[in-house]
Amino acid sequence: MFCSSLTFVASANPILYQGAEPVFIDSEPETWNMSPRALERAMDAARQEGKLPKAVVVVNLYGQSAKMDEILAICGRYGVPVVEDAAESLGSTYKGKKSGTFGKFGIYSFNGNKIITTSGGGNACLR
Ligand SMILES: Cc1ncc(COP(=O)(O)O)c(C=O)c1O
C-alpha cells in the first residue's frame, strides 16, 4: 500500500499489521502532504511491475489537506481506493469540503493530543 511519508507512524502501522508493505510517497512543498507528481510516478512504476497498491493512505497533516482533487484523479485512473487519514485535520476543509470526506474511508482520531478528544479512540467513516 502507498502511504504519505511525512506523518505519524500510526498511518503506516496498520499497513504492516495487515502483513502488507508500506511504500512511502514523498511530499510536495505547498501543502507538505503527498505529492501528486510523486504518486503518479509511483503508480506508473507499480503498474509496469504489475503490482498496483491495494489502497493509497493520504494523510492531511497539521490541519492542512493534501491536493485531494489531483490525488483522487490519479487513483481513479488506476482504480486504486483512497483512505484519508484526517486524524490531524478534523474541521479543516479543502475547496469547501470537509477533510476526511474525500476518500473511500476517512479516519479521525480522538486521542488526547487531538483537536477534539475523548481521551482515546478514533473513528473510521466508510463513504
Ligand atoms: C496523522 C495521524 N494518524 C493517525 C493517528 C492515530 O490516531 P489514534 O491514536 O487515535 O489511533 C495519529 C495520532 O497521533 C496521527 O497524528
The ligand as an ORCA input file, in Angstrom:
! r2SCAN-3c Opt
* xyz 0 1
  C      -1.670     11.516     11.315
  C      -2.132     10.559     12.380
  N      -2.704      9.402     12.017
  C      -3.160      8.528     12.935
  C      -3.056      8.772     14.286
  C      -3.535      7.731     15.242
  O      -4.659      8.079     15.943
  P      -5.080      7.211     17.204
  O      -4.075      7.487     18.274
  O      -6.453      7.688     17.573
  O      -5.065      5.783     16.777
  C      -2.465      9.951     14.732
  C      -2.370     10.203     16.171
  O      -1.491     10.679     16.772
  C      -1.980     10.879     13.757
  O      -1.389     12.024     14.120
*
